[in-house]
Amino acid sequence: MNNYNNILVAIDFSKAADIVIQRALDIARRNNTGLTLLHVVEYIPPMDIAYEPVMTSTWAIDENELIEQAQKNMEKFCKLHKLEQNQHKVVVGTPKYEICQFVRENHCDLIILGAQGRHGIKLLLGSTASGVLHEMPCDVLAVKIKE
């Protein structure tokens, strides 16, 4: 097995992220490399679909506020797991797309993310881990998260 030099860890700040980061830190230590953490703020503006899909103004969220809060969460997460030496980034978009874009732009050779192990209808609705797995030119480690 080749050593990994550029590891991306996709995190969502859930309790599962603690499990994912521990696995990532172990792999980074064994490969003598750092980690880059990526969090994707998935913001879908509210829509009124009672009659036609139309943007509604009854519920407004400031996108900059979402990004700012995610950056604060990232700093707390890094501090909690003693990750000051590692890079981190917060972006807005669709998780699958943003992870794939980041990997291509930064030539990552391993992606580590959590996988919920969905079954039935939840599986049909799609999963970030599955989408990333099939799009990437590099290795993907999906850390199994038990519900």
DRENKE-287292 format. One record per residue: residue number from 1; residue in three letters; x, y, z of N, C-alpha, C, O in turn. Coordinates in steps of 0.001 Angstrom, whole numbers, always signed. Layout:
N
NUM; Ala; X; Y; Z; X; Y; Z; X; Y; Z; X; Y; Z;
...
***
This chain:
147
1; Met; +841; -1182; +0; +0; +0; +0; +887; +1246; +0; +1849; +1345; +761;
2; Asn; +541; +2182; -861; +1286; +3437; -931; +927; +4333; +240; -159; +4238; +812;
3; Asn; +1860; +5201; +581; +1566; +6195; +1607; +654; +7264; +1023; +723; +7591; -161;
4; Tyr; -197; +7794; +1883; -1060; +8900; +1480; -366; +10198; +1860; +203; +10320; +2945;
5; Asn; -423; +11164; +952; +239; +12448; +1188; -723; +13614; +1340; -378; +14634; +1936;
6; Asn; -1926; +13468; +805; -2877; +14577; +804; -4258; +14026; +1159; -5013; +13601; +285;
7; Ile; -4572; +14041; +2451; -5801; +13425; +2955; -6857; +14490; +3238; -6606; +15473; +3935;
8; Leu; -8041; +14266; +2677; -9186; +15140; +2926; -10160; +14425; +3846; -10488; +13258; +3630;
9; Val; -10621; +15131; +4876; -11625; +14588; +5783; -12865; +15478; +5680; -12825; +16659; +6022;
10; Ala; -13949; +14899; +5210; -15209; +15637; +5109; -15971; +15430; +6410; -16241; +14295; +6805;
11; Ile; -16314; +16527; +7074; -16996; +16431; +8368; -18269; +17258; +8378; -18421; +18217; +7621;
12; Asp; -19183; +16855; +9263; -20471; +17552; +9353; -20784; +18058; +10769; -21877; +18569; +11013;
13; Phe; -19847; +17922; +11683; -19977; +18368; +13075; -20976; +17556; +13894; -21314; +17958; +15008;
14; Ser; -21448; +16448; +13387; -22319; +15585; +14169; -21453; +14771; +15133; -20226; +14867; +15106;
15; Lys; -22096; +13972; +15980; -21335; +13099; +16869; -20506; +12102; +16063; -19444; +11665; +16505;
16; Ala; -20996; +11750; +14889; -20268; +10821; +14020; -18933; +11403; +13571; -17993; +10653; +13307;
17; Ala; -18835; +12722; +13480; -17588; +13359; +13052; -16444; +13042; +14012; -15286; +12992; +13597;
18; Asp; -16755; +12828; +15286; -15723; +12459; +16264; -15116; +11103; +15918; -13911; +10903; +16068;
19; Ile; -15940; +10182; +15462; -15461; +8857; +15070; -14621; +8961; +13802; -13558; +8348; +13697;
20; Val; -15106; +9738; +12845; -14409; +9910; +11570; -13037; +10549; +11789; -12049; +10101; +11208;
21; Ile; -12968; +11583; +12615; -11686; +12275; +12797; -10679; +11393; +13531; -9480; +11478; +13265;
22; Gln; -11138; +10562; +14433; -10203; +9657; +15120; -9582; +8675; +14128; -8380; +8416; +14180;
23; Arg; -10389; +8133; +13233; -9867; +7224; +12207; -8905; +7977; +11287; -7856; +7448; +10919;
24; Ala; -9256; +9200; +10920; -8409; +10005; +10038; -7071; +10332; +10697; -6026; +10265; +10051;
25; Leu; -7104; +10682; +11975; -5862; +10997; +12689; -4940; +9778; +12752; -3724; +9913; +12621;
26; Asp; -5509; +8607; +12950; -4722; +7376; +12987; -4035; +7150; +11640; -2849; +6825; +11598;
27; Ile; -4758; +7317; +10560; -4192; +7125; +9222; -3143; +8187; +8923; -2105; +7880; +8337;
28; Ala; -3398; +9422; +9313; -2426; +10502; +9090; -1126; +10229; +9846; -39; +10460; +9315;
29; Arg; -1232; +9739; +11080; -29; +9409; +11857; +773; +8307; +11175; +1996; +8399; +11067;
30; Arg; +85; +7270; +10718; +768; +6154; +10058; +1414; +6561; +8739; +2384; +5941; +8304;
31; Asn; +880; +7597; +8104; +1414; +8065; +6832; +2277; +9312; +6976; +2768; +9861; +5990;
32; Asn; +2455; +9749; +8221; +3286; +10925; +8502; +2869; +12137; +7652; +3696; +12772; +6997;
33; Thr; +1581; +12430; +7684; +1064; +13545; +6912; -12; +14277; +7711; -478; +13782; +8737;
34; Gly; -393; +15432; +7244; -1457; +16197; +7874; -2794; +15901; +7224; -2892; +15078; +6313;
35; Leu; -3805; +16573; +7697; -5159; +16420; +7188; -5686; +17772; +6744; -5289; +18813; +7266;
36; Thr; -6571; +17739; +5787; -7361; +18915; +5452; -8801; +18573; +5768; -9321; +17570; +5278;
37; Leu; -9453; +19390; +6578; -10854; +19175; +6935; -11721; +20068; +6064; -11406; +21237; +5840;
38; Leu; -12819; +19500; +5573; -13750; +20249; +4740; -15158; +20071; +5290; -15614; +18955; +5538;
39; His; -15830; +21197; +5472; -17243; +21168; +5858; -18027; +21918; +4787; -17665; +23027; +4395;
40; Val; -19100; +21298; +4326; -19933; +21916; +3304; -21234; +22374; +3942; -21980; +21575; +4506;
41; Val; -21491; +23664; +3844; -22757; +24230; +4311; -23745; +24035; +3177; -23642; +24659; +2121;
42; Glu; -24700; +23158; +3418; -25701; +22879; +2397; -26921; +23741; +2686; -27724; +23440; +3570;
43; Tyr; -27040; +24812; +1925; -28129; +25754; +2137; -29099; +25661; +968; -28744; +25951; -175;
44; Ile; -30300; +25262; +1263; -31351; +25213; +253; -32370; +26277; +635; -33034; +26161; +1665;
45; Pro; -32497; +27315; -191; -33447; +28371; +152; -34869; +27836; +227; -35239; +26941; -532;
46; Pro; -35664; +28378; +1137; -37047; +27918; +1273; -37842; +28211; +1; -37652; +29241; -646;
47; Met; -38732; +27285; -340; -39556; +27471; -1534; -41010; +27194; -1178; -41306; +26348; -335;
48; Asp; -41896; +27906; -1821; -43319; +27676; -1652; -43766; +26814; -2832; -43858; +27297; -3961;
49; Ile; -44043; +25536; -2567; -44390; +24642; -3664; -45857; +24206; -3624; -46221; +23184; -4206;
50; Ala; -46681; +24971; -2947; -48097; +24621; -2884; -48708; +24611; -4285; -49498; +23726; -4616;
51; Tyr; -48341; +25597; -5106; -48880; +25664; -6457; -47771; +25563; -7495; -47839; +24740; -8407;
52; Glu; -46757; +26400; -7354; -45612; +26387; -8264; -44351; +26617; -7444; -44395; +27293; -6416;
53; Pro; -43226; +26059; -7891; -41976; +26339; -7174; -41598; +27813; -7303; -41164; +28264; -8363;
54; Val; -41767; +28541; -6231; -41467; +29970; -6211; -40688; +30257; -4937; -41025; +29752; -3867;
55; Met; -39653; +31063; -5057; -38899; +31452; -3867; -39813; +32242; -2938; -40579; +33095; -3388;
56; Thr; -39732; +31965; -1681; -40558; +32671; -711; -39678; +33523; +191; -38541; +33159; +491;
57; Ser; -40202; +34638; +613; -39429; +35534; +1469; -39891; +35466; +2920; -39456; +36269; +3745;
58; Thr; -40760; +34525; +3237; -41279; +34454; +4599; -40269; +33874; +5580; -40431; +33995; +6794;
59; Trp; -39245; +33254; +5058; -38227; +32654; +5921; -36876; +32978; +5328; -36472; +32368; +4338;
60; Ala; -36187; +33907; +5903; -34917; +34347; +5334; -33757; +33954; +6238; -33801; +34147; +7453;
61; Ile; -32736; +33407; +5630; -31518; +33055; +6354; -30362; +33727; +5639; -30248; +33660; +4415;
62; Asp; -29523; +34363; +6399; -28362; +35034; +5844; -27275; +33987; +5590; -26772; +33370; +6529;
63; Glu; -26916; +33790; +4326; -25914; +32796; +3953; -24576; +33079; +4624; -23875; +32154; +5034;
64; Asn; -24224; +34350; +4736; -22968; +34709; +5405; -22977; +34293; +6870; -21947; +33905; +7422;
65; Glu; -24142; +34377; +7488; -24290; +33955; +8883; -24083; +32442; +9017; -23456; +31974; +9968;
66; Leu; -24613; +31693; +8060; -24419; +30238; +8059; -22932; +29892; +7937; -22429; +29021; +8647;
67; Ile; -22245; +30574; +7043; -20812; +30330; +6841; -20031; +30702; +8094; -19147; +29963; +8527;
68; Glu; -20362; +31844; +8667; -19682; +32302; +9886; -19864; +31297; +11028; -18911; +30988; +11743;
69; Gln; -21073; +30794; +11196; -21342; +29819; +12252; -20593; +28518; +11980; -20059; +27906; +12904;
70; Ala; -20550; +28096; +10728; -19828; +26870; +10374; -18335; +27037; +10633; -17679; +26096; +11079;
71; Gln; -17796; +28208; +10362; -16376; +28456; +10631; -16090; +28418; +12132; -15052; +27908; +12555;
72; Lys; -17002; +28952; +12930; -16847; +28881; +14382; -16900; +27426; +14853; -16112; +27011; +15703;
73; Asn; -17830; +26662; +14294; -17925; +25239; +14634; -16649; +24497; +14235; -16193; +23605; +14951;
74; Met; -16078; +24869; +13091; -14842; +24233; +12637; -13704; +24533; +13605; -12923; +23644; +13942;
75; Glu; -13610; +25776; +14049; -12559; +26145; +15004; -12714; +25378; +16315; -11727; +24902; +16876;
76; Lys; -13945; +25258; +16804; -14202; +24489; +18030; -13839; +23022; +17832; -13224; +22406; +18702;
77; Phe; -14218; +22474; +16700; -13944; +21076; +16389; -12430; +20832; +16346; -11934; +19851; +16900;
78; Cys; -11717; +21727; +15690; -10256; +21593; +15592; -9605; +21704; +16971; -8678; +20960; +17291;
79; Lys; -10090; +22624; +17766; -9532; +22791; +19112; -9818; +21557; +19976; -8941; +21085; +20699;
80; Leu; -11033; +21045; +19898; -11429; +19874; +20662; -10554; +18657; +20331; -10207; +17873; +21215;
81; His; -10209; +18513; +19061; -9424; +17361; +18623; -7944; +17682; +18423; -7197; +16902; +17832;
82; Lys; -7537; +18856; +18934; -6127; +19281; +18864; -5603; +19221; +17431; -4592; +18576; +17153;
83; Leu; -6300; +19899; +16535; -5968; +19880; +15111; -5424; +21218; +14613; -5650; +21580; +13458;
84; Glu; -4728; +21938; +15444; -4252; +23262; +15062; -3297; +23223; +13874; -3227; +24191; +13116;
85; Gln; -2560; +22130; +13693; -1577; +22026; +12623; -2203; +21725; +11258; -1533; +21848; +10233;
86; Asn; -3433; +21347; +11236; -4081; +20932; +9997; -4865; +22069; +9370; -5265; +23017; +10046;
87; Gln; -5077; +21960; +8075; -5839; +22959; +7355; -7321; +22628; +7434; -7709; +21474; +7617;
88; His; -8139; +23662; +7292; -9579; +23423; +7237; -10240; +24469; +6350; -9741; +25582; +6182;
89; Lys; -11376; +24076; +5790; -12083; +24955; +4875; -13580; +24729; +5026; -14035; +23608; +5254;
90; Val; -14336; +25814; +4894; -15795; +25771; +4913; -16271; +26349; +3580; -15850; +27434; +3181;
91; Val; -17149; +25618; +2898; -17689; +26084; +1620; -19198; +25906; +1622; -19745; +25169; +2442;
92; Val; -19860; +26581; +705; -21313; +26465; +548; -21587; +25697; -734; -20977; +25963; -1770;
93; Gly; -22503; +24746; -659; -22877; +24007; -1860; -23466; +22652; -1530; -23921; +22412; -412;
94; Thr; -23452; +21780; -2502; -23913; +20411; -2347; -22709; +19576; -1914; -21674; +19610; -2579;
95; Pro; -22823; +18825; -812; -21661; +18094; -299; -20936; +17249; -1342; -19716; +17354; -1475;
96; Lys; -21658; +16420; -2078; -21002; +15561; -3071; -20201; +16398; -4069; -19037; +16095; -4334;
97; Tyr; -20796; +17420; -4609; -20124; +18241; -5616; -18912; +18959; -5033; -17837; +18946; -5631;
98; Glu; -19080; +19582; -3873; -17991; +20363; -3286; -16810; +19487; -2870; -15654; +19885; -3016;
99; Ile; -17105; +18292; -2350; -16024; +17369; -1974; -15258; +16953; -3231; -14028; +16985; -3248;
100; Cys; -15975; +16567; -4270; -15328; +16153; -5517; -14507; +17275; -6127; -13396; +17045; -6605;
101; Gln; -15041; +18477; -6113; -14338; +19646; -6649; -13052; +19908; -5861; -12001; +20163; -6449;
102; Phe; -13138; +19845; -4548; -11972; +20087; -3699; -10884; +19048; -3968; -9705; +19388; -4070;
103; Val; -11284; +17787; -4083; -10315; +16708; -4332; -9588; +16932; -5653; -8367; +16790; -5726;
104; Arg; -10323; +17276; -6676; -9698; +17501; -7992; -8756; +18702; -7961; -7649; +18636; -8495;
105; Glu; -9183; +19781; -7347; -8362; +20995; -7314; -7108; +20837; -6454; -6086; +21469; -6721;
106; Asn; -7188; +19992; -5423; -6083; +19867; -4476; -5341; +18534; -4577; -4471; +18245; -3755;
107; His; -5674; +17737; -5563; -4980; +16468; -5833; -4887; +15579; -4592; -3818; +15065; -4263;
108; Cys; -6004; +15409; -3920; -6045; +14536; -2739; -5906; +13078; -3180; -6374; +12694; -4251;
109; Asp; -5260; +12282; -2341; -5122; +10869; -2674; -5917; +9960; -1734; -5909; +8740; -1894;
110; Leu; -6604; +10556; -751; -7500; +9806; +118; -8567; +10743; +665; -8276; +11856; +1103;
111; Ile; -9809; +10269; +631; -10924; +10994; +1236; -11449; +10120; +2362; -11649; +8918; +2187;
112; Ile; -11671; +10734; +3524; -12252; +10017; +4652; -13539; +10732; +5034; -13548; +11942; +5260;
113; Leu; -14622; +9973; +5104; -15906; +10557; +5493; -16754; +9505; +6171; -16449; +8313; +6111;
114; Gly; -17809; +9943; +6809; -18708; +9024; +7502; -19764; +8487; +6563; -20179; +9164; +5622;
115; Ala; -20197; +7259; +6824; -21277; +6648; +6048; -22317; +6126; +7030; -21993; +5353; +7932;
116; Gln; -23543; +6541; +6858; -24607; +6190; +7790; -25126; +4771; +7630; -25793; +4268; +8535;
117; Gly; -24850; +4112; +6525; -25353; +2755; +6337; -26855; +2730; +6183; -27534; +1955; +6856;
118; Arg; -27383; +3560; +5313; -28824; +3655; +5120; -29367; +2436; +4392; -28655; +1773; +3639;
119; His; -30635; +2155; +4631; -31303; +1033; +3995; -32641; +1500; +3443; -33143; +2555; +3829;
120; Gly; -33206; +729; +2555; -34539; +1002; +2041; -34656; +2335; +1336; -33801; +2689; +525;
121; Ile; -35706; +3078; +1638; -35991; +4340; +959; -34904; +5377; +1204; -34631; +6196; +327;
122; Lys; -34279; +5360; +2380; -33209; +6312; +2658; -32050; +6119; +1692; -31402; +7088; +1295;
123; Leu; -31785; +4868; +1313; -30713; +4586; +369; -31057; +5139; -1006; -30184; +5654; -1704;
124; Leu; -32317; +5037; -1396; -32748; +5532; -2698; -32634; +7049; -2802; -32439; +7584; -3893;
125; Leu; -32754; +7735; -1686; -32692; +9191; -1694; -31265; +9696; -1894; -31060; +10885; -2138;
126; Gly; -30298; +8821; -1796; -28927; +9211; -2080; -28118; +9425; -825; -28648; +9680; +256;
127; Ser; -26823; +9315; -1004; -25920; +9493; +116; -24658; +10160; -384; -24195; +9881; -1490;
128; Thr; -24107; +11033; +422; -22882; +11728; +53; -21749; +10735; -127; -21007; +10820; -1105;
129; Ala; -21600; +9795; +797; -20501; +8826; +707; -20571; +8027; -592; -19557; +7844; -1266;
130; Ser; -21755; +7557; -939; -21914; +6775; -2158; -21616; +7624; -3388; -20934; +7164; -4305;
131; Gly; -22109; +8836; -3418; -21872; +9731; -4546; -20406; +10060; -4731; -19906; +10095; -5855;
132; Val; -19722; +10299; -3636; -18293; +10616; -3699; -17514; +9389; -4157; -16615; +9503; -4990;
133; Leu; -17846; +8231; -3629; -17143; +6994; -3961; -17086; +6754; -5462; -16047; +6377; -6003;
134; His; -18204; +6975; -6121; -18287; +6661; -7549; -17713; +7754; -8449; -17545; +7527; -9647;
135; Glu; -17412; +8916; -7910; -16901; +10024; -8714; -15387; +10226; -8616; -14806; +10912; -9456;
136; Met; -14755; +9654; -7626; -13378; +10006; -7315; -12319; +9150; -7991; -12490; +7946; -8182;
137; Pro; -11218; +9808; -8348; -10079; +9082; -8917; -9148; +8527; -7825; -8186; +7822; -8129;
138; Cys; -9434; +8843; -6575; -8554; +8430; -5478; -9291; +7480; -4535; -10476; +7201; -4722;
139; Asp; -8581; +6989; -3524; -9192; +6112; -2527; -10192; +6876; -1665; -10018; +8062; -1386;
140; Val; -11235; +6175; -1253; -12247; +6747; -382; -12439; +5781; +785; -12698; +4595; +583;
141; Leu; -12310; +6299; +2005; -12586; +5497; +3188; -13888; +6005; +3792; -13958; +7125; +4297;
142; Ala; -14910; +5170; +3733; -16194; +5497; +4327; -16245; +4838; +5695; -16377; +3618; +5790;
143; Val; -16143; +5628; +6749; -16168; +5118; +8102; -17610; +4815; +8471; -18457; +5708; +8478;
144; Lys; -17883; +3567; +8775; -19242; +3129; +9081; -19701; +3726; +10410; -19054; +3550; +11442;
145; Ile; -20809; +4422; +10364; -21392; +5050; +11546; -22671; +4297; +11889; -23602; +4238; +11085;
146; Lys; -22709; +3733; +13069; -23910; +3008; +13494; -24891; +3985; +14106; -24523; +4820; +14933;
147; Glu; -26147; +3874; +13690; -27187; +4810; +14159; -27568; +4532; +15582; -28425; +5220; +16138;
***
